Amino acid sequence: MRDFISKRALGVDASGIRKVFDLAARMKDPINLSIGLPDFDVPDQVKDAAIESIRAGHNRYTQTQESPRSASGCARPLQEIGRDVGEFSSPAA
């Protein structure tokens, strides 16, 4: 089969994300934080807030690190249903 792949193509290294996925495949029960695929339904309060934000024109990608205000708004309903959301900065009062 290697005869069908050029020497040049064989010299291309795997991407960083591919290496991370390969590493995770060898681990026991890793936590995948690369994409949002929760193992629970999103609470209605969060769905409603998302719809309201989209209708208000807030529909662009955020920076990688979300604002404390948004993190707090998303975390609160999840905490209310017993999900561990870790620690984050509280929004300024």
N, CA, C and O atoms as a DFTB+ gen file, in Angstrom:
372 C
 N C O
     1  1       0.826      -1.198       0.000
     2  2       0.000       0.000       0.000
     3  2       0.864       1.254       0.000
     4  3       0.461       2.275      -0.556
     5  1       2.023       1.198       0.601
     6  2       2.883       2.376       0.650
     7  2       3.284       2.827      -0.747
     8  3       3.678       3.978      -0.929
     9  1       3.190       1.940      -1.740
    10  2       3.534       2.312      -3.107
    11  2       2.562       3.344      -3.679
    12  3       2.891       4.029      -4.647
    13  1       1.386       3.462      -3.098
    14  2       0.379       4.381      -3.608
    15  2       0.499       5.781      -2.992
    16  3      -0.195       6.710      -3.407
    17  1       1.375       5.922      -2.011
    18  2       1.552       7.212      -1.357
    19  2       2.928       7.744      -1.726
    20  3       3.932       7.044      -1.593
    21  1       2.967       8.983      -2.188
    22  2       4.236       9.557      -2.620
    23  2       5.180       9.753      -1.435
    24  3       4.749       9.868      -0.288
    25  1       6.479       9.787      -1.741
    26  2       7.475      10.018      -0.692
    27  2       7.228      11.363      -0.018
    28  3       7.397      11.513       1.193
    29  1       6.831      12.321      -0.819
    30  2       6.553      13.659      -0.266
    31  2       5.401      13.599       0.740
    32  3       5.483      14.189       1.817
    33  1       4.332      12.889       0.387
    34  2       3.180      12.770       1.294
    35  2       3.553      12.000       2.557
    36  3       3.070      12.319       3.643
    37  1       4.404      10.997       2.420
    38  2       4.834      10.237       3.589
    39  2       5.640      11.098       4.561
    40  3       5.720      10.794       5.751
    41  1       6.233      12.168       4.046
    42  2       7.028      13.056       4.891
    43  2       6.218      14.075       5.662
    44  3       6.766      14.783       6.507
    45  1       4.919      14.170       5.391
    46  2       4.069      15.133       6.083
    47  2       3.708      14.586       7.455
    48  3       3.163      13.489       7.573
    49  1       4.012      15.349       8.478
    50  2       3.729      14.928       9.848
    51  2       2.239      15.136      10.166
    52  3       1.573      15.964       9.544
    53  1       1.741      14.389      11.122
    54  2       0.347      14.551      11.565
    55  2       0.180      15.913      12.220
    56  3       1.126      16.453      12.794
    57  1      -1.016      16.461      12.136
    58  2      -1.289      17.752      12.767
    59  2      -1.282      17.606      14.282
    60  3      -1.399      16.504      14.818
    61  1      -1.143      18.731      14.954
    62  2      -1.153      18.715      16.415
    63  2      -2.435      18.137      16.979
    64  3      -2.394      17.366      17.938
    65  1      -3.570      18.492      16.404
    66  2      -4.849      18.000      16.927
    67  2      -4.968      16.498      16.677
    68  3      -5.524      15.777      17.505
    69  1      -4.453      16.021      15.548
    70  2      -4.480      14.581      15.276
    71  2      -3.669      13.826      16.327
    72  3      -4.076      12.759      16.786
    73  1      -2.518      14.387      16.704
    74  2      -1.683      13.764      17.724
    75  2      -2.399      13.726      19.072
    76  3      -2.291      12.748      19.811
    77  1      -3.130      14.791      19.386
    78  2      -3.887      14.822      20.647
    79  2      -4.976      13.758      20.634
    80  3      -5.161      13.053      21.627
    81  1      -5.703      13.630      19.517
    82  2      -6.748      12.606      19.433
    83  2      -6.160      11.205      19.524
    84  3      -6.741      10.325      20.160
    85  1      -5.011      10.994      18.891
    86  2      -4.360       9.684      18.964
    87  2      -3.936       9.367      20.398
    88  3      -4.079       8.234      20.857
    89  1      -3.417      10.369      21.097
    90  2      -3.035      10.185      22.499
    91  2      -4.271       9.864      23.341
    92  3      -4.240       8.950      24.165
    93  1      -5.341      10.603      23.139
    94  2      -6.573      10.378      23.907
    95  2      -7.134       8.979      23.663
    96  3      -7.697       8.365      24.570
    97  1      -6.983       8.479      22.443
    98  2      -7.492       7.135      22.117
    99  2      -6.788       6.052      22.927
   100  3      -7.333       4.965      23.120
   101  1      -5.583       6.344      23.399
   102  2      -4.831       5.373      24.190
   103  2      -5.061       5.539      25.687
   104  3      -4.581       4.724      26.475
   105  1      -5.787       6.579      26.093
   106  2      -6.019       6.851      27.515
   107  2      -7.325       6.208      27.976
   108  3      -8.214       5.931      27.171
   109  1      -7.423       5.978      29.272
   110  2      -8.647       5.431      29.836
   111  2      -9.571       6.588      30.246
   112  3      -9.220       7.381      31.120
   113  1     -10.730       6.682      29.627
   114  2     -11.773       7.646      29.957
   115  2     -11.292       9.101      29.972
   116  3     -11.473       9.795      30.973
   117  1     -10.680       9.575      28.876
   118  2     -10.242      10.973      28.856
   119  2     -11.438      11.919      28.740
   120  3     -12.512      11.521      28.288
   121  1     -11.247      13.147      29.141
   122  2     -12.273      14.176      28.997
   123  2     -11.946      14.965      27.740
   124  3     -10.862      15.538      27.634
   125  1     -12.861      15.001      26.796
   126  2     -12.672      15.695      25.531
   127  2     -13.295      17.079      25.626
   128  3     -14.518      17.212      25.675
   129  1     -12.464      18.099      25.650
   130  2     -12.940      19.473      25.724
   131  2     -12.808      20.191      24.381
   132  3     -12.909      21.417      24.322
   133  1     -12.583      19.443      23.312
   134  2     -12.336      20.079      22.028
   135  2     -13.608      20.566      21.343
   136  3     -13.564      21.559      20.618
   137  1     -14.722      19.905      21.549
   138  2     -15.981      20.332      20.952
   139  2     -17.100      20.143      21.968
   140  3     -16.974      19.337      22.889
   141  1     -18.168      20.867      21.807
   142  2     -19.263      20.816      22.761
   143  2     -20.232      19.684      22.515
   144  3     -21.197      19.844      21.768
   145  1     -19.993      18.551      23.127
   146  2     -20.903      17.413      23.049
   147  2     -21.232      16.964      24.469
   148  3     -20.746      15.925      24.917
   149  1     -22.059      17.742      25.184
   150  2     -22.359      17.363      26.570
   151  2     -23.139      16.057      26.636
   152  3     -23.803      15.659      25.679
   153  1     -23.044      15.407      27.773
   154  2     -23.770      14.150      27.971
   155  2     -25.091      14.389      28.705
   156  3     -25.629      13.484      29.343
   157  1     -25.604      15.613      28.605
   158  2     -26.878      15.972      29.229
   159  2     -27.529      17.053      28.377
   160  3     -26.852      17.764      27.635
   161  1     -28.830      17.168      28.489
   162  2     -29.537      18.200      27.745
   163  2     -29.257      19.563      28.366
   164  3     -29.073      19.676      29.578
   165  1     -29.227      20.581      27.542
   166  2     -29.008      21.934      28.026
   167  2     -30.290      22.415      28.715
   168  3     -31.380      22.259      28.166
   169  1     -30.167      23.003      29.922
   170  2     -31.358      23.498      30.614
   171  2     -32.093      24.554      29.781
   172  3     -31.465      25.313      29.043
   173  1     -33.422      24.600      29.902
   174  2     -34.225      25.552      29.134
   175  2     -33.785      26.996      29.342
   176  3     -33.848      27.799      28.412
   177  1     -33.342      27.333      30.542
   178  2     -32.890      28.693      30.829
   179  2     -31.685      29.054      29.946
   180  3     -31.582      30.186      29.473
   181  1     -30.804      28.122      29.733
   182  2     -29.635      28.358      28.886
   183  2     -30.071      28.461      27.425
   184  3     -29.593      29.332      26.699
   185  1     -30.971      27.581      26.989
   186  2     -31.477      27.640      25.616
   187  2     -32.138      28.995      25.353
   188  3     -31.883      29.630      24.329
   189  1     -32.991      29.434      26.291
   190  2     -33.686      30.710      26.130
   191  2     -32.705      31.877      26.066
   192  3     -32.877      32.793      25.261
   193  1     -31.678      31.845      26.914
   194  2     -30.675      32.917      26.917
   195  2     -29.910      32.940      25.595
   196  3     -29.597      34.011      25.076
   197  1     -29.608      31.755      25.050
   198  2     -28.888      31.681      23.772
   199  2     -29.745      32.259      22.649
   200  3     -29.254      33.025      21.819
   201  1     -31.015      31.894      22.625
   202  2     -31.925      32.410      21.594
   203  2     -32.053      33.925      21.701
   204  3     -32.026      34.628      20.691
   205  1     -32.190      34.422      22.920
   206  2     -32.303      35.868      23.144
   207  2     -31.041      36.590      22.657
   208  3     -31.135      37.645      22.029
   209  1     -29.879      36.032      22.941
   210  2     -28.618      36.635      22.501
   211  2     -28.500      36.646      20.985
   212  3     -28.058      37.637      20.402
   213  1     -28.892      35.549      20.342
   214  2     -28.844      35.483      18.884
   215  2     -29.766      36.533      18.279
   216  3     -29.381      37.229      17.340
   217  1     -30.977      36.654      18.810
   218  2     -31.925      37.647      18.292
   219  2     -31.439      39.078      18.516
   220  3     -31.798      39.984      17.764
   221  1     -30.624      39.281      19.548
   222  2     -30.076      40.611      19.836
   223  2     -28.829      40.897      19.000
   224  3     -28.219      41.957      19.135
   225  1     -28.450      39.952      18.138
   226  2     -27.305      40.168      17.259
   227  2     -25.976      39.727      17.831
   228  3     -24.930      39.993      17.239
   229  1     -25.995      39.061      18.966
   230  2     -24.754      38.567      19.576
   231  2     -24.521      37.140      19.085
   232  3     -24.742      36.176      19.818
   233  1     -24.076      37.021      17.848
   234  2     -23.972      35.700      17.228
   235  2     -22.623      35.451      16.574
   236  3     -22.532      34.714      15.592
   237  1     -21.590      36.055      17.110
   238  2     -20.250      35.857      16.565
   239  2     -19.457      34.927      17.479
   240  3     -19.810      34.736      18.642
   241  1     -18.397      34.358      16.950
   242  2     -17.522      33.544      17.785
   243  2     -16.904      34.431      18.856
   244  3     -16.609      35.603      18.625
   245  1     -16.719      33.850      20.016
   246  2     -16.072      34.578      21.097
   247  2     -14.580      34.293      21.067
   248  3     -14.107      33.446      20.309
   249  1     -13.852      35.014      21.901
   250  2     -12.448      34.680      22.081
   251  2     -12.405      33.301      22.729
   252  3     -13.397      32.841      23.294
   253  1     -11.265      32.655      22.646
   254  2     -11.127      31.326      23.217
   255  2     -11.507      31.325      24.690
   256  3     -12.192      30.416      25.157
   257  1     -11.069      32.330      25.413
   258  2     -11.430      32.425      26.824
   259  2     -12.641      33.349      26.917
   260  3     -12.539      34.548      26.656
   261  1     -13.772      32.789      27.287
   262  2     -15.029      33.528      27.366
   263  2     -14.982      34.565      28.474
   264  3     -14.171      34.470      29.396
   265  1     -15.853      35.548      28.375
   266  2     -15.913      36.580      29.401
   267  2     -16.473      35.997      30.694
   268  3     -17.292      35.079      30.654
   269  1     -16.041      36.521      31.842
   270  2     -16.570      36.022      33.121
   271  2     -18.094      36.142      33.208
   272  3     -18.748      35.283      33.800
   273  1     -18.659      37.189      32.629
   274  2     -20.116      37.374      32.675
   275  2     -20.828      36.234      31.952
   276  3     -21.796      35.676      32.470
   277  1     -20.357      35.894      30.773
   278  2     -20.974      34.798      30.031
   279  2     -20.766      33.470      30.733
   280  3     -21.682      32.651      30.803
   281  1     -19.572      33.254      31.253
   282  2     -19.289      32.006      31.965
   283  2     -20.213      31.869      33.163
   284  3     -20.742      30.788      33.423
   285  1     -20.408      32.953      33.890
   286  2     -21.290      32.923      35.057
   287  2     -22.726      32.634      34.636
   288  3     -23.415      31.836      35.270
   289  1     -23.174      33.283      33.568
   290  2     -24.538      33.078      33.097
   291  2     -24.803      31.666      32.634
   292  3     -25.908      31.153      32.807
   293  1     -23.809      31.031      32.048
   294  2     -23.957      29.642      31.606
   295  2     -23.804      28.666      32.767
   296  3     -24.466      27.628      32.804
   297  1     -22.934      28.999      33.708
   298  2     -22.637      28.074      34.800
   299  2     -23.771      27.962      35.809
   300  3     -24.041      26.876      36.321
   301  1     -24.427      29.059      36.095
   302  2     -25.438      29.064      37.157
   303  2     -26.519      28.000      36.979
   304  3     -26.761      27.233      37.911
   305  1     -27.184      27.919      35.810
   306  2     -28.219      26.884      35.662
   307  2     -27.652      25.470      35.702
   308  3     -28.332      24.538      36.133
   309  1     -26.417      25.308      35.257
   310  2     -25.810      23.984      35.316
   311  2     -25.524      23.596      36.760
   312  3     -25.701      22.439      37.143
   313  1     -25.086      24.552      37.555
   314  2     -24.863      24.286      38.972
   315  2     -26.182      23.914      39.655
   316  3     -26.208      23.058      40.540
   317  1     -27.271      24.558      39.242
   318  2     -28.576      24.294      39.851
   319  2     -29.053      22.866      39.610
   320  3     -29.848      22.342      40.389
   321  1     -28.574      22.229      38.536
   322  2     -28.964      20.839      38.289
   323  2     -27.867      19.875      38.733
   324  3     -27.882      18.694      38.389
   325  1     -26.904      20.410      39.514
   326  2     -25.908      19.552      40.124
   327  2     -24.668      19.259      39.297
   328  3     -23.909      18.353      39.640
   329  1     -24.438      20.009      38.205
   330  2     -23.246      19.785      37.382
   331  2     -22.071      20.550      37.968
   332  3     -22.227      21.687      38.413
   333  1     -20.907      19.938      37.970
   334  2     -19.680      20.584      38.413
   335  2     -19.126      21.392      37.247
   336  3     -18.730      20.825      36.229
   337  1     -19.097      22.700      37.391
   338  2     -18.623      23.557      36.310
   339  2     -17.230      24.105      36.573
   340  3     -16.723      24.916      35.799
   341  1     -16.613      23.667      37.659
   342  2     -15.274      24.149      37.971
   343  2     -15.312      25.573      38.482
   344  3     -16.363      26.078      38.877
   345  1     -14.158      26.216      38.473
   346  2     -14.058      27.579      38.970
   347  2     -13.914      28.554      37.810
   348  3     -13.331      28.221      36.778
   349  1     -14.443      29.748      37.982
   350  2     -14.298      30.813      37.002
   351  2     -14.429      32.129      37.739
   352  3     -14.923      32.171      38.866
   353  1     -13.998      33.183      37.118
   354  2     -14.090      34.503      37.729
   355  2     -15.523      34.978      37.712
   356  3     -16.231      34.790      36.722
   357  1     -15.957      35.588      38.787
   358  2     -17.298      36.150      38.844
   359  2     -17.322      37.476      38.114
   360  3     -16.316      38.186      38.098
   361  1     -18.464      37.834      37.499
   362  2     -18.535      39.118      36.799
   363  2     -18.449      40.262      37.789
   364  3     -18.827      40.134      38.954
   365  1     -17.946      41.378      37.303
   366  2     -17.860      42.570      38.140
   367  2     -19.262      43.054      38.471
   368  3     -20.152      43.019      37.622
   369  1     -19.456      43.499      39.686
   370  2     -20.783      43.964      40.115
   371  2     -21.082      45.336      39.584
   372  3     -22.155      45.879      39.847
